[in-house]
């Protein structure tokens, strides 16, 4: 066993020595493997990073949550009457019925959104005011930067308190501390009690109130101060809308009952709404879909990048065939003094293996550099996994063996007498 290992090591050293005699040719031969391994790692890292970012955004919405959003019907959107009052969306009764009639529902969090011009000292900013309850911050996790979030007492007492996003607070007060300041929203004064971390990349289809310019206030206070009828201008037309709730977040008691609960919520709302003025989305279903898409994406990217390794393997085989032709006389001499065919095979297979292995190691460095460069320059997240490194290096070594076998066998089958006559 030890003697076999020593012979293999000797063959590898001899193969490396022979390759060093033609440095440029050897380097060009391994370039295909270098770019093949590097592209496999880089493409998988970029794909994994993009998928991980999407999955992270969905996971923040909560795997046990169901999101019901108000949607303006098409017939209402087409109306252009100045006195038109569009009544649509979710109601407080919907929230109550969901909570009381579906056993698997743990919590129901209603939310109302209002567009208001915010003023803090001398600065002004258009804000999306979100009227909600204290439970919203438990269902959709947001890191607290300063102060606190809304409390149950704030909701019960209809308190004039507000929580800003970090981005909105910076726009209004630059680098100053916002907690304790007075924020004016549409003629009403609100005391800023907290600042939460801003979230980017929220899906518009999910309509989660987590925009960068949100101001969160108690739902009870929002209803009392602003009511349920809002006026806005659209294409030069002043439209009045009556919407009690723009969103209802439903938390189930277990992840296993999310889909069944979503079906129950859908049936309940369908029975009480004559028009399609609401929509439902399930983050858990989106999460599963995103994971399935990531697997498919990784396979496709890996297959495309694997073509580069195939080309690299063909390049190695081409160089090794040329090497066999150049060293025909050497092969004849070795066979004449007693070298076995297996030894000739091992000699050329070792050279092919050294080419692919060295190319694979350089390719690993190249594959690690490209994702880092993409992250730094394009600000795109990338994820390099251990399995992609091992897979790429393993494939590169396999390429060297597979594409080196034919030249090695061809060298071993040369007739010694004919080989000795070769010039």
C-alpha positions in Angstrom: 0.0 0.0 0.0 2.8 2.4 0.9 4.8 1.4 -2.2 1.7 2.2 -4.4 1.4 5.6 -2.7 5.1 6.3 -3.2 4.8 5.4 -6.9 1.8 7.7 -7.4 3.6 10.5 -5.7 6.6 10.0 -7.9 4.5 10.0 -11.0 2.8 13.2 -10.0 6.2 14.9 -9.3 7.5 13.6 -12.7 4.3 14.9 -14.4 4.8 18.3 -12.8 8.4 18.4 -13.9 7.5 17.5 -17.5 4.8 20.2 -17.6 7.3 22.8 -16.4 9.4 22.2 -19.5 6.6 23.9 -21.5 5.3 26.5 -19.1 3.3 28.6 -21.5 1.6 25.6 -23.2 0.7 24.1 -19.8 -0.7 27.5 -18.6 -2.8 27.9 -21.7 -4.1 24.3 -21.4 -5.3 24.8 -17.8 -6.9 28.2 -18.6 -10.1 26.5 -19.6 -10.3 24.7 -16.2 -9.5 28.0 -14.4 -12.3 29.9 -16.0 -14.6 26.9 -15.8 -14.2 26.4 -12.1 -14.2 30.2 -11.4 -17.4 30.6 -13.4 -19.2 27.8 -11.6 -18.4 29.2 -8.2 -19.1 32.8 -9.2 -22.4 32.1 -10.9 -23.6 29.9 -8.1 -22.6 32.5 -5.5 -24.4 35.3 -7.4 -27.5 33.1 -7.8 -27.4 32.0 -4.2 -27.0 35.5 -3.0 -30.0 36.8 -5.0 -32.2 34.0 -3.9 -31.1 34.3 -0.2 -32.0 38.0 -0.3 -35.5 37.3 -1.7 -36.1 34.5 0.8 -34.8 36.8 3.6 -37.3 39.5 2.7 -40.2 36.9 2.6 -39.1 35.3 5.9 -39.2 38.7 7.6 -43.0 38.8 6.9 -43.4 35.8 9.1 -44.0 32.1 8.1 -47.1 32.0 10.2 -48.6 35.1 8.8 -51.4 35.6 6.3 -51.7 39.0 4.6 -55.0 40.3 3.4 -54.8 43.6 1.4 -57.5 46.0 0.2 -57.6 46.3 -3.6 -59.5 49.0 -5.5 -62.0 47.3 -8.0 -61.4 48.0 -11.7 -64.8 49.7 -12.2 -64.0 52.2 -9.4 -60.7 53.1 -11.0 -62.3 53.9 -14.4 -64.7 56.4 -12.9 -63.9 60.1 -13.4 -66.8 61.8 -11.6 -65.7 64.7 -9.3 -68.3 63.8 -6.7 -67.6 60.1 -6.9 -67.1 58.3 -3.6 -65.3 55.0 -4.0 -66.2 52.6 -1.2 -64.1 49.5 -1.1 -61.5 47.5 0.9 -61.5 45.7 4.2 -63.6 46.6 7.2 -63.3 46.5 11.0 -66.0 43.9 10.9 -63.8 41.7 8.7 -61.0 41.8 11.3 -63.5 41.0 14.1 -65.0 38.0 12.2 -61.7 36.5 11.3 -60.5 36.7 14.9 -63.7 35.3 16.4 -64.8 32.6 13.9 -61.5 30.9 12.8 -60.1 28.7 15.7 -56.6 28.5 14.2 -56.1 32.3 14.3 -53.8 33.5 17.1 -53.8 37.3 16.4 -55.4 39.7 14.0 -53.6 43.0 13.3 -55.5 45.6 11.2 -53.8 48.5 9.5 -54.9 51.7 7.8 -52.6 53.8 5.5 -53.0 57.5 4.9 -50.9 59.9 2.8 -50.0 63.0 4.7 -47.5 65.8 4.6 -45.2 65.5 7.6 -43.6 68.5 9.2 -40.9 68.4 11.9 -39.4 71.7 12.9 -38.6 73.4 9.6 -38.4 70.3 7.4 -41.3 68.7 5.5 -41.6 65.2 3.9 -44.5 63.3 2.3 -45.2 60.3 4.7 -47.3 57.3 4.5 -49.1 57.2 7.9 -49.8 53.7 9.1 -52.5 53.3 11.7 -52.1 50.0 13.4 -51.9 48.2 16.8 -49.0 47.2 19.0 -49.1 43.6 17.7 -47.9 44.7 14.3 -44.4 45.1 15.5 -44.5 41.5 16.8 -45.8 40.0 13.6 -43.5 41.9 11.2 -40.1 42.2 12.9 -38.4 45.6 12.8 -35.3 46.4 14.8 -35.8 49.4 17.2 -33.1 52.0 16.5 -34.2 54.5 19.3 -37.1 54.8 21.8 -39.9 52.3 21.6 -42.7 51.1 19.4 -46.5 51.5 19.9 -48.0 50.0 23.1 -51.4 48.6 24.0 -51.9 51.7 26.2 -51.3 54.0 23.2 -54.1 52.2 21.3 -56.5 52.2 24.2 -56.0 55.9 25.1 -56.0 57.1 21.4 -52.6 58.6 22.2 -51.0 61.1 19.7 -47.7 59.2 19.4 -45.8 58.2 16.3 -43.0 55.8 15.4 -40.8 56.8 12.4 -38.5 54.8 10.2 -34.8 55.5 10.4 -34.7 56.8 6.9 -37.7 59.1 7.4 -36.2 60.4 10.7 -32.9 61.2 9.0 -34.7 63.1 6.2 -36.6 65.1 8.7 -34.0 65.8 11.3 -30.7 64.9 9.5 -28.5 63.4 12.2 -30.4 64.8 15.2 -32.2 62.7 17.7 -35.9 62.4 16.7 -37.4 60.8 19.8 -39.4 63.4 21.9 -39.9 65.7 18.9 -43.3 66.9 17.7 -44.4 65.7 14.3 -47.2 67.5 12.5 -49.4 65.4 10.2 -52.2 67.1 8.4 -52.8 69.7 11.1 -52.5 67.1 14.0 -49.5 67.0 16.3 -47.9 63.7 17.2 -45.0 63.0 19.7 -42.3 60.8 18.2 -41.7 58.0 20.7 -39.5 55.7 18.6 -37.5 55.0 15.5 -37.3 51.6 13.7 -34.9 50.3 11.1 -35.9 51.0 7.5 -36.6 48.0 5.2 -35.8 48.0 1.5 -37.0 45.9 -1.3 -40.5 45.2 0.0 -42.7 43.5 -2.6 -45.5 45.8 -3.8 -47.7 42.7 -4.3 -47.6 42.1 -0.6 -48.4 45.7 0.3 -46.6 45.5 3.7 -46.5 48.8 5.4 -42.7 48.9 5.7 -41.8 51.7 3.3 -38.9 54.0 4.1 -41.1 57.0 4.8 -43.7 55.4 7.1 -45.0 56.9 10.3 -46.8 54.5 12.6 -49.6 55.8 14.8 -52.3 54.0 16.9 -55.2 52.8 14.7 -57.7 54.2 17.2 -56.1 57.6 17.0 -55.9 57.4 13.2 -59.6 56.6 12.8 -60.5 59.4 15.3 -58.3 62.1 13.7 -58.6 61.3 10.0 -61.7 59.1 9.7 -62.3 56.6 6.9 -62.9 58.9 3.9 -59.9 60.3 2.0 -59.6 62.7 -0.9 -56.8 62.5 -3.5 -56.1 63.7 -7.0 -55.6 61.2 -9.9 -54.9 62.4 -13.4 -56.4 65.9 -12.6 -59.5 64.4 -11.0 -60.3 64.7 -7.3 -61.4 61.3 -6.0 -62.9 60.5 -2.6 -62.3 57.1 -1.2 -63.8 55.4 1.8 -61.6 52.6 3.1 -61.8 51.4 6.7 -58.7 49.1 6.6 -56.1 48.7 3.9 -54.6 45.6 5.4 -55.2 42.8 7.9 -52.3 40.7 9.1 -53.4 37.3 10.4 -51.1 35.2 12.6 -51.9 31.4 12.9 -51.2 29.3 15.9 -48.9 27.0 14.0 -47.0 26.9 10.7 -48.8 23.6 9.7 -52.2 25.3 9.7 -51.3 28.4 7.6 -52.7 27.1 4.3 -55.9 25.8 5.9 -56.4 29.1 7.7 -55.7 31.1 4.5 -58.5 29.0 2.8 -60.9 29.7 5.7 -60.1 33.5 5.6 -60.7 33.5 1.8 -64.1 31.8 2.2 -65.1 34.1 5.0 -64.3 37.3 3.0 -65.8 35.9 -0.2 -69.1 35.5 1.6 -69.2 39.1 2.9 -67.7 41.0 -0.1 -69.7 41.2 -3.2 -66.8 42.7 -5.2 -63.2 41.6 -5.6 -61.9 44.5 -3.4 -59.3 42.5 -1.5 -56.4 40.1 -2.1 -54.6 37.5 -0.1 -51.0 36.4 0.1 -49.3 33.8 2.1 -45.5 34.4 2.9 -45.0 30.7 3.7 -46.2 29.7 0.2 -44.0 32.4 -1.3 -41.1 31.1 0.7 -41.5 27.6 -0.5 -41.8 28.8 -4.1 -38.6 30.9 -3.7 -36.7 27.9 -2.4 -37.8 25.8 -5.3 -36.9 28.5 -7.7 -33.4 28.8 -6.1 -32.8 25.0 -6.6 -33.8 25.3 -10.3 -31.7 28.4 -10.7 -28.6 26.8 -9.2 -28.9 23.8 -11.4 -29.3 25.9 -14.6 -26.4 28.2 -13.6 -24.2 25.2 -12.7 -25.0 23.5 -16.0 -24.2 26.6 -18.0 -20.9 27.1 -16.2 -20.1 23.4 -16.5 -19.8 23.9 -20.2 -16.7 25.9 -19.6 -15.2 22.9 -17.7 -16.1 20.7 -20.6 -14.2 23.0 -23.0 -11.3 23.1 -20.6 -11.2 19.3 -20.5 -11.1 19.2 -24.3 -8.2 21.6 -24.2 -6.3 19.4 -21.8 -6.9 16.3 -24.0 -5.7 18.2 -27.1 -2.5 19.2 -25.4 -1.9 15.7 -24.0 -2.4 14.2 -27.5 0.2 16.6 -28.8 2.5 15.7 -25.9 2.2 12.0 -26.7 3.2 12.7 -30.4 6.2 14.7 -29.3 7.4 12.1 -26.8 6.8 9.0 -29.0 10.5 8.1 -29.0 10.7 8.6 -25.2 7.8 6.2 -24.8 9.6 3.7 -27.1 12.7 3.8 -25.0 10.8 3.3 -21.7 8.9 0.4 -23.2 12.2 -1.1 -24.5 13.9 -1.1 -21.1 10.9 -2.8 -19.4 8.3 -0.2 -18.6 4.8 -1.7 -18.4 1.8 -0.2 -20.2 0.2 0.6 -16.8 3.3 2.7 -16.0 3.0 4.6 -19.2 -0.7 5.2 -18.6 0.0 6.5 -15.1 2.8 8.8 -16.4 0.5 10.7 -18.8 -2.5 10.5 -16.5 -0.5 12.1 -13.8 0.4 15.0 -16.1 -3.3 15.5 -17.0 -4.2 15.3 -13.3 -1.7 17.9 -12.3 -2.9 20.3 -15.1 -6.6 20.0 -14.0 -5.8 20.1 -10.2 -3.6 23.2 -10.4 -6.1 24.9 -12.8 -8.9 24.0 -10.3 -7.0 25.6 -7.4 -6.4 28.8 -9.4 -10.0 28.7 -10.4 -11.1 28.6 -6.8 -9.2 31.8 -6.1 -10.8 33.3 -9.2 -14.2 32.1 -8.2 -13.9 33.7 -4.8 -12.6 37.0 -6.2 -15.4 37.6 -8.7 -18.3 37.4 -6.1 -16.3 39.7 -3.8 -15.9 42.2 -6.7 -19.6 42.0 -7.6 -20.6 42.7 -3.9 -18.2 45.7 -3.7 -19.0 47.3 -7.0 -22.6 46.4 -7.7 -23.7 46.1 -4.0 -25.3 42.8 -4.8 -25.2 40.1 -2.1 -23.3 36.9 -2.9 -23.1 33.7 -1.0 -20.2 31.3 -1.6 -21.1 27.9 -0.2 -18.6 25.1 0.8 -20.4 22.6 -1.4 -19.9 24.8 -4.5 -16.1 25.0 -3.8 -15.9 21.2 -3.2 -18.0 20.4 -6.2 -16.1 22.7 -8.6 -12.7 21.4 -7.5 -13.9 17.8 -7.6 -15.3 18.3 -11.2 -12.0 19.8 -12.3 -10.0 16.8 -11.1 -12.6 14.5 -12.7 -12.2 16.4 -16.0 -8.4 15.9 -15.8 -8.9 12.1 -15.3 -11.6 11.6 -17.9 -10.0 13.7 -20.7 -6.5 12.4 -19.8 -7.4 8.7 -20.1 -7.6 8.6 -23.9 -4.1 10.2 -24.5 -2.6 8.0 -21.8 -4.1 4.8 -23.3 -2.9 5.9 -26.7 0.6 6.4 -25.4 0.6 2.9 -23.7 -0.5 1.1 -26.9 2.4 2.5 -29.1 4.5 -0.3 -30.5 8.0 0.0 -28.9 9.9 -0.7 -32.2 7.8 1.8 -34.2 8.2 4.3 -31.4 12.0 4.0 -31.4 12.1 4.7 -35.1 10.1 7.9 -34.6 12.1 11.1 -35.2 
